[in-house]
């Protein structure tokens, strides 16, 4: 990787005064030479030409901006400090922004770790850190960032599953794209920094902005998620109902409110579970007879 060299330009204000002085003195010498002789015009004309060439050395740098210098091919250095400068007029000057830039990637259709087609998009905050590498080591730094970012996103999607999936054998500790957002973002950031470092680019942040199943399987996956949610809710309802039935039986037994034989206990458990687990509101039936009679 080409290493950046920092240089300091000369004071623009000093050379501006020098240039103005040469432009004023040259006509004066030329006018005086009309009366004194033909030698002074030979000095006035080159002096005026030099003052015009001297003007080509001026340039300004805004905050978070740099100016890269080359001299007939070879790289001479980069000026990074904001200000008004003058350098060799024959230097080729190229300004490069050091400000942070956003790259909002388009939606990519890729396969996750389990082979499910998904749509994913990311946003990346990047900036040029090494102006020499960004200028000489890649053809177009912005295009390079875009292509390498897309490649990193495709690799990331293939390394993680969209979610944990269904079934008792699903590994709930596995990192997924949907639930492990911070870990996935950190992995993406590390890979982007490794890929773009050779181009003199520093990545400050990388985040997933869009994540969804591909349209052809989205409806199927939605039904699966709904089924998983219903099953999870039913499990909690049944667990709570069993706990309440157990508590009721224990309370009746401890306080000697009523003694129930196994058959009546089974009937009571059945009725309570129907009431607690049923989706519709239960309608009680009053028994006008005795506990063991009709």
C-alpha positions as CSV (number, residue, x, y, z in Angstrom):
1,X,0.0,0.0,0.0
2,X,1.3,3.4,-0.9
3,X,2.2,5.4,2.2
4,X,1.0,9.0,2.5
5,X,3.7,11.7,3.0
6,X,2.6,14.9,4.8
7,X,4.1,18.1,3.6
8,X,3.6,21.8,4.6
9,X,2.9,24.3,1.9
10,X,4.5,27.8,1.9
11,X,2.6,30.8,3.2
12,X,0.1,31.9,0.6
13,X,-0.1,35.4,1.9
14,X,3.7,36.0,1.7
15,X,3.9,34.7,-1.9
16,X,0.7,36.7,-2.8
17,X,2.5,39.9,-1.8
18,X,5.6,38.8,-3.7
19,X,3.6,38.1,-6.8
20,X,1.7,41.4,-6.6
21,X,5.1,43.2,-6.2
22,X,6.5,41.5,-9.3
23,X,3.4,42.5,-11.3
24,X,3.8,46.1,-10.2
25,X,7.5,46.3,-10.6
26,X,7.6,44.7,-14.1
27,X,5.5,47.5,-15.8
28,X,7.5,50.2,-14.0
29,X,10.8,48.7,-15.2
30,X,9.4,48.6,-18.7
31,X,8.3,52.3,-18.6
32,X,11.6,53.4,-17.2
33,X,13.5,51.4,-19.8
34,X,12.0,53.5,-22.6
35,X,14.1,56.4,-21.4
36,X,17.2,54.6,-20.2
37,X,17.9,52.0,-22.8
38,X,17.1,48.6,-24.3
39,X,18.5,46.4,-21.4
40,X,15.8,46.9,-18.8
41,X,12.9,45.6,-21.1
42,X,14.9,42.3,-21.2
43,X,14.4,42.2,-17.4
44,X,10.8,43.4,-17.3
45,X,9.3,40.9,-19.6
46,X,10.7,37.7,-17.9
47,X,9.7,39.2,-14.5
48,X,6.1,39.6,-15.6
49,X,6.1,36.1,-17.1
50,X,7.5,34.7,-13.8
51,X,4.8,36.5,-11.8
52,X,2.1,34.9,-14.0
53,X,3.6,31.4,-13.5
54,X,4.0,32.1,-9.8
55,X,0.2,32.5,-9.6
56,X,-0.3,28.8,-10.4
57,X,1.2,27.8,-7.1
58,X,-1.6,29.2,-4.9
59,X,-4.4,27.0,-3.5
60,X,-6.7,26.9,-0.5
61,X,-7.7,23.9,1.7
62,X,-11.0,23.8,3.6
63,X,-11.5,21.9,6.9
64,X,-11.5,18.1,6.4
65,X,-10.0,18.5,2.9
66,X,-6.5,17.6,1.6
67,X,-4.5,18.4,-1.5
68,X,-2.3,15.8,-3.1
69,X,0.8,16.9,-5.0
70,X,2.6,15.2,-7.9
71,X,5.6,16.6,-9.9
72,X,5.6,15.3,-13.5
73,X,4.5,11.8,-12.2
74,X,6.2,11.2,-8.9
75,X,4.2,11.7,-5.7
76,X,5.5,14.5,-3.6
77,X,3.2,14.6,-0.6
78,X,-0.2,15.7,0.7
79,X,-1.1,18.9,2.5
80,X,-3.9,18.3,5.1
81,X,-4.0,21.5,7.2
82,X,-6.7,24.0,6.3
83,X,-5.4,27.3,5.0
84,X,-4.0,29.4,2.1
85,X,-0.8,28.0,0.6
86,X,1.7,28.3,-2.2
87,X,3.8,25.4,-3.6
88,X,5.9,24.8,-6.7
89,X,3.8,26.2,-9.6
90,X,4.6,23.0,-11.6
91,X,3.1,20.7,-9.0
92,X,-0.1,19.0,-10.1
93,X,-2.6,19.5,-7.3
94,X,-5.5,17.3,-6.7
95,X,-8.0,17.9,-3.8
96,X,-9.4,15.0,-1.9
97,X,-12.2,15.2,0.6
98,X,-11.6,13.7,4.1
99,X,-15.2,14.1,5.2
100,X,-17.3,11.2,6.2
101,X,-19.5,9.8,3.4
102,X,-22.5,7.6,3.4
103,X,-22.9,4.6,1.2
104,X,-26.5,3.3,1.2
105,X,-26.4,0.0,-0.5
106,X,-29.2,-1.4,-2.7
107,X,-31.3,-4.4,-1.6
108,X,-29.4,-7.5,-2.4
109,X,-31.1,-10.9,-2.9
110,X,-28.8,-13.6,-1.3
111,X,-29.1,-16.9,0.4
112,X,-28.6,-17.1,4.2
113,X,-26.7,-19.9,6.0
114,X,-29.6,-22.3,5.6
115,X,-30.1,-21.5,2.0
116,X,-33.2,-19.4,2.4
117,X,-33.4,-16.5,0.0
118,X,-33.4,-13.2,1.8
119,X,-33.2,-9.4,1.0
120,X,-30.6,-7.4,2.8
121,X,-29.3,-3.8,2.6
122,X,-26.7,-1.9,4.6
123,X,-25.6,1.6,5.1
124,X,-21.8,2.3,5.5
125,X,-20.1,5.5,6.8
126,X,-16.6,5.8,5.4
127,X,-13.9,8.3,4.8
128,X,-10.5,8.6,3.1
129,X,-7.7,8.1,5.6
130,X,-4.7,7.6,3.2
131,X,-4.9,9.9,0.3
132,X,-1.9,8.3,-1.5
133,X,-3.4,4.8,-1.4
134,X,-6.9,6.1,-2.4
135,X,-5.4,7.9,-5.4
136,X,-2.7,5.5,-6.7
137,X,-3.7,2.0,-5.5
138,X,-7.2,1.8,-6.8
139,X,-8.7,3.1,-10.1
140,X,-11.8,4.7,-8.5
141,X,-12.1,4.8,-4.7
142,X,-15.8,5.3,-4.6
143,X,-16.5,2.5,-7.0
144,X,-14.1,0.3,-5.1
145,X,-15.9,0.9,-1.8
146,X,-19.2,0.1,-3.4
147,X,-18.1,-3.2,-5.0
148,X,-16.2,-4.4,-1.9
149,X,-19.1,-3.4,0.4
150,X,-21.6,-5.5,-1.7
151,X,-19.2,-8.4,-1.6
152,X,-18.8,-8.2,2.2
153,X,-22.6,-8.1,2.6
154,X,-23.1,-11.2,0.5
155,X,-20.4,-13.0,2.5
156,X,-22.0,-11.9,5.8
157,X,-25.5,-13.1,4.7
158,X,-24.1,-16.5,3.8
159,X,-22.3,-16.8,7.2
160,X,-25.5,-16.3,9.4
161,X,-29.0,-17.7,9.4
162,X,-31.9,-15.3,9.1
163,X,-33.4,-16.6,12.4
164,X,-33.3,-19.6,14.7
165,X,-35.9,-21.6,12.7
166,X,-38.4,-23.9,14.2
167,X,-38.2,-27.2,16.1
168,X,-36.8,-28.4,19.4
169,X,-33.4,-29.1,17.8
170,X,-32.9,-25.4,16.9
171,X,-29.8,-23.9,18.5
172,X,-31.1,-20.8,20.4
173,X,-27.5,-19.7,21.2
174,X,-26.6,-19.3,17.5
175,X,-26.1,-15.8,16.2
176,X,-28.7,-14.8,13.6
177,X,-29.2,-11.8,11.3
178,X,-32.5,-10.8,12.8
179,X,-31.8,-11.1,16.5
180,X,-28.0,-10.6,16.9
181,X,-27.9,-7.1,15.2
182,X,-25.0,-5.8,17.3
183,X,-22.8,-8.8,16.8
184,X,-23.6,-9.0,13.1
185,X,-22.8,-5.3,12.6
186,X,-19.5,-5.7,14.4
187,X,-18.6,-8.6,12.1
188,X,-19.5,-6.6,9.0
189,X,-17.5,-3.6,10.2
190,X,-14.4,-5.7,10.8
191,X,-14.6,-7.3,7.4
192,X,-15.2,-4.0,5.6
193,X,-12.2,-2.4,7.4
194,X,-10.0,-5.4,6.3
195,X,-11.2,-5.1,2.7
196,X,-11.0,-1.3,2.3
197,X,-7.8,-0.7,4.3
198,X,-5.6,-1.4,1.2
199,X,-7.5,1.5,-0.6
200,X,-6.7,4.0,2.2
201,X,-10.3,4.0,3.4
202,X,-11.4,3.9,7.0
203,X,-14.9,2.6,7.8
204,X,-16.5,4.3,10.8
205,X,-19.9,2.5,11.0
206,X,-21.8,-0.3,9.2
207,X,-25.4,-1.2,9.9
208,X,-28.1,-3.3,8.3
209,X,-31.0,-1.1,7.2
210,X,-33.2,-3.7,5.5
211,X,-33.7,-7.4,6.3
212,X,-36.5,-9.6,5.0
213,X,-37.3,-12.9,3.4
214,X,-37.4,-12.9,-0.4
215,X,-41.0,-12.4,-1.7
216,X,-41.3,-16.0,-3.0
217,X,-41.0,-17.4,0.5
218,X,-42.2,-14.5,2.6
219,X,-45.8,-15.7,3.0
220,X,-44.7,-19.2,3.9
221,X,-42.2,-17.9,6.5
222,X,-44.9,-15.6,7.9
223,X,-47.2,-18.5,8.5
224,X,-44.4,-20.4,10.1
225,X,-43.7,-17.5,12.5
226,X,-47.4,-17.2,13.3
227,X,-47.6,-20.9,14.1
228,X,-44.6,-20.7,16.3
229,X,-46.1,-17.7,18.2
230,X,-49.4,-19.6,18.7
231,X,-47.6,-22.7,20.0
232,X,-45.5,-20.6,22.3
233,X,-48.6,-18.9,23.6
234,X,-50.4,-22.2,24.1
235,X,-47.5,-23.6,26.0
236,X,-47.6,-20.7,28.5
237,X,-51.4,-21.0,28.8
238,X,-51.2,-24.7,29.6
239,X,-48.3,-24.2,32.0
240,X,-50.3,-21.5,33.8
241,X,-53.5,-23.6,33.9
242,X,-51.8,-26.6,35.3
243,X,-50.2,-24.5,38.0
244,X,-53.6,-23.0,38.9
245,X,-55.3,-26.4,39.1
246,X,-52.5,-27.7,41.3
247,X,-52.9,-24.7,43.6
248,X,-56.6,-25.1,43.8
249,X,-56.4,-28.8,44.7
250,X,-53.7,-28.1,47.3
251,X,-55.8,-25.3,48.9
252,X,-58.9,-27.5,49.0
253,X,-56.9,-30.3,50.6
254,X,-55.0,-28.2,53.2
255,X,-58.1,-26.3,54.4
256,X,-60.3,-29.4,54.4
257,X,-63.0,-27.6,52.5
258,X,-64.1,-30.7,50.6
259,X,-62.8,-34.2,50.2
260,X,-62.7,-35.5,46.6
261,X,-62.1,-39.0,45.4
262,X,-59.8,-39.6,42.4
263,X,-62.7,-39.7,40.0
264,X,-64.1,-36.3,41.2
265,X,-60.6,-34.8,41.2
266,X,-60.2,-35.9,37.6
267,X,-63.5,-34.3,36.7
268,X,-62.6,-31.1,38.5
269,X,-59.2,-31.0,36.8
270,X,-60.9,-31.5,33.4
271,X,-63.4,-28.7,34.0
272,X,-60.7,-26.3,35.2
273,X,-58.4,-27.0,32.2
274,X,-61.3,-26.5,29.8
275,X,-62.2,-23.2,31.4
276,X,-58.6,-21.9,31.7
277,X,-57.3,-23.2,28.3
278,X,-60.5,-22.6,26.2
279,X,-60.5,-19.7,23.7
280,X,-64.2,-18.9,24.3
281,X,-65.8,-17.9,27.6
282,X,-67.0,-20.9,29.6
283,X,-70.7,-21.2,30.6
284,X,-71.2,-22.8,34.0
285,X,-73.8,-25.5,34.5
286,X,-75.4,-25.5,38.1
287,X,-75.9,-28.8,39.7
288,X,-79.0,-28.7,41.9
289,X,-78.4,-32.2,43.4
290,X,-75.8,-33.5,45.8
291,X,-72.1,-33.7,45.1
292,X,-72.4,-37.4,44.2
293,X,-75.9,-37.4,43.0
294,X,-77.6,-36.2,39.7
